[in-house]
Amino acid sequence: MVVKKKMTIVLGIISIVAISTMIMFSIYKSSEAYRKANAAIQWDCSVTCAEKSTPDSYVITYSDAKIFSKTGVLTVQNRNDFDIIVYLLCEGKQELVSGSIPAGGCYSFLNVTDEEHTVGIHADVGENTDIKVFVYDGKDTEPYTR
């Protein structure tokens, strides 16, 4: 009888520890830090503004990075103090335009195929201004904070 009671207590403790461990692991796997650490792909698509836009010329500066999505979603992170507009260009396809992405904000392009894309960036800034932009494969990003 005493052995059965001890076994029941030991099994109960082991069950509680196992359930607690599973819950802690599940919480960690759903955290932003875990998702970012395991992000499939990230590209630095930062550029230097080629020239200032004027009423007669709308300037888009293109990044050298070639990007593609395995998840079907590409998320752009604006790491600037000003708004930007991002263009995804893919040969033979219509370009995708983000609309205005606010300073520190993100924008996700949905239903992006696994074909290679080029990133174009427009910002109303002066010539030679650095424009910091990161692109992630997937939707697991949060707005950039310094």
BELCOR-V286698 format. One record per pair of residues at least 12 apart in sequence whose ideal C-beta (glycine too) atoms are under 6 Angstrom apart, sorted by the first residue. I is the first residue (numbers start at 1). J is the second residue. Records with the same first field share a line. If there is no record, write none. Layout:
I: J ; J
This chain:
32: 142
35: 140
39: 136
40: 70 ; 137
41: 137
42: 136
43: 65 ; 67 ; 135
44: 134
45: 63 ; 65 ; 119 ; 133 ; 135
46: 132 ; 133
47: 61 ; 63 ; 121 ; 131
48: 128 ; 130
49: 61 ; 125 ; 127 ; 129 ; 131
51: 127
52: 126 ; 127
53: 124
60: 120 ; 122
61: 121
62: 118 ; 120
63: 119
66: 116
67: 117 ; 135
68: 114 ; 116
69: 112 ; 137
70: 137
71: 137 ; 138
72: 112
73: 108 ; 110 ; 138 ; 139
74: 109 ; 112 ; 135
75: 106 ; 108 ; 136 ; 139 ; 141
76: 107 ; 135
77: 106 ; 134 ; 141 ; 144
78: 101 ; 105
79: 132 ; 144
80: 103 ; 132
81: 103
82: 103 ; 123
83: 100 ; 102
84: 101 ; 121 ; 123
85: 98 ; 100 ; 122
86: 98 ; 121
87: 120
88: 109 ; 117
89: 118
90: 115 ; 117
96: 109
104: 143 ; 144
105: 143
106: 141 ; 143
108: 139
121: 133
